[in-house]
Amino acid sequence: MSTTQPQILLPGDSLPPSHPLGQGTFLPAPSTPPRSSLLGILSPSPSSTTATAPSIITPPSSPAALPTVGATVLARVIRITTRQAQLELLAITSLAVPDSTTPLPFPHQALLRVQDVRATEVDKVVMAQCYRVGDVVRAKVISLGDERSYYLSTAGNEFGVVLGWSREGRQMMGVGWGEMMDERGQREGRKVAKVV
C-alpha cells in the first residue's frame, strides 16, 4: 500500500477553491481561490461533523535543521536597499533531491548583497530590478555571517525568484532569466530562478 507524501506549500500557493479559509490562509481578492500565507502543509480537510476550517500547519523541524554553508534555502524578501536585500529564511531545500524541503522552526535573518546577485556583470546589478518585497527566492548560503544574519548568493542559473508578486499583487511566473509576467500580461524585471 503506497502513501502519498504531503505537499509542501509556499506562501502564495493556491489551495483548492472548495477549501474554506483557515489559519495560514488568505483570500487575495473576491472570486479567487484561497492561498497559503505560510510555508507548511495543508491540514486534512475537516469532516462533515467538524466545524474547523483546514489550516496550513508547519511541521516541527529537528533542532539540527539549521542552514549550513553551501545549503540551498528558500527565503522571502522583506526589505530592499540599493546595496542589499534583507530576507528571512523559510526552509532548507535541495536541487538534487525533489520534495526534500524542510521548513525551519522560525525565520532566520539573511542578507543578499548586490555583489552576490549574479556571477557576471556585478557592477550593473540594480537590486530593485532583481527583487521585490514579498518575493520568495531560492538561494545558496555562502557564509554564516555575523550573529544577526546569514549571507546568501543567487549567482547561478538555478537561483533567484521562484515566486513573485506584481506591483498590483498578482502572482507572477518567470518568462526568462530576467523577467516575470502575471496572468494579465504585465511584465516586471526579476532575477528568475531556472526551473529544476
N, C-alpha and C positions, 0 to 999 in steps of 0.2 A: 504494500500500500504506500503510495507516494504522498508526501505532504508538501504543500506549496509554501515557499518562503514568503514572509510578509514583505510587502512593498515599502521601501523607504520613500518617504515624501519629503520634498524640499519645500521651503517657503515659496508659495505661489503656485504650487502644483494643483491642478484641477482635481476635484472629487466628483464622484458620480452625482448627477443632478438630483437624484432622488434623496440624497442624504440631507437631513436637516442640519442646521448649524449646531455645533457643539464646541467644547473647549479646543482652542488651537485652530479654529476655522473662521473664515470670514466670507462675506459676500461683497465682491468688489463693486457690483452695480446691479440694479434690478434686472431680472431676466437673464442673469449669467449664472453659471454653475458655481457652487461654493469652492473655495480654495483653502489650502493649508497655510497657516501663518507660522508654523513651527517646522523644525526638522524632526521627523519621527515616523511613527507607524500609525495607520488608521485603526482605531479600536474596532472590535467586532460590531456589526450592526445590531441595534437593540432588537430584542424580541418584541412581539406584539404586547406582552404584558409589562414591558419595561418602559418607563416614561423618559429615560435619559437619552439624549442625542449622542451619536457617535462622536468621539473626540480624537484628536491627534495625541498619541502618547509617545513620550521619549523614553526608549528603553534605557535602563541603567547601564552605565559603562563600567568596565573594570577600572579600579584605581590606577592600573598601569597603562591605561589607554590615554597616553598623552602624546602630542606631536613630538617627533624627533627630527633631527637634521636629515633631510632627504625625503621626508614623508610627503605624500600628496594629500592636500587638505581641501575642504570646501569652506569658504568664508564669505561673509556678507559685508559689503562696503557700507560704512556708517559715516564717514567724513572724508572729504577730498580737499587738498590744498594744491598749490602749484608744484610742490616738491614731493608729495607723498599722499597715499591713501591710507586711512585708518580702517581696519577691518576687525570683525570678530569671527574667530574660528568656530565653525559649527560641527565639523565632522572630519575624521580621518578616512580617506578613501584609497583606492588603488586603481591604477590604469591597467595592470596586468590581470587582476582577478575581478571579474564582474560581480556586482552585488556584494561587495565587501566593505560597504560604508559603515563606519562605527561612529554614531553620534557621540559628541563629547558631553560630559555631565553638566557642564556650564560653559558659556562662551569664554574664549581666551582672546586677549587683545593681540593684534598683529599690525605690522606696518609693511606697506609695499612702496618702496622708494622709486622715484622716477627712473633711476638708472637700472632698476631691476624689472621694468615692464617688458622690454623687448631685448633680444640679443643683438640686434643691429640697429643702426640709426638712433642710438640712445639720445643724442642731442636734439632730435626732432620730436621727442615724445611730449605730448600735452596731456596731462592726467585727465582733465575734464572731457577730452575727446576719446579716452580709452575706457573710462568707468563712470558710473553714476551711483549716487547713494541708493542703496537697496539691491544693487546687482549682486548675484551670487557668483563667485569666482572660484575656479579650480586653480590652485597654486601649489608651489613646492616650498617647503620650509628650507631656507638656506642658512639660518642662524637661530639659535635660541634667544638671541638679542640680549636685552637687559632684563632687569627684574620686572619690567612692565609689559613688554611686547616681544612677540616672535617677529623675525624678519622673513618676508615671503618674496618669491620671484614668480613672474609669469613669462619669463623668457623661454620660449619653446612653443611649437605649434599646438601642443595638447593642453596648454594652459591659457587661461583667460576667462571671459564671461561665459557661463553656461546657462544662466537665467537672467534676463534683463527686462527692465521696465521702461516704457517710453515716458516722455515728459507728461503725457496725459494719463499715465497709469496703466497702459495696456501692456500685456506680456509681449515680448519680442523674441524672434528667432534669428539665429545667425544666418546670413546670406553670403558671407565672405569672411575673410580673415580680419577685416577691419570695419564691418558694417552689420547692423541688425535691422530687422523690419518687423512691424506689427501687422495685425490682420487687416488694417486699413491701407497698408502700403507705405506708411510713414517710415522713413529710414533715419537711423542715427548711427554715428560712429561709435565703435567699441573695439577693444582688443578681444576678439572672439576666440574661444577655445575650439580646437578641431574636435569633431565628434570621434570618439574612440569606441 
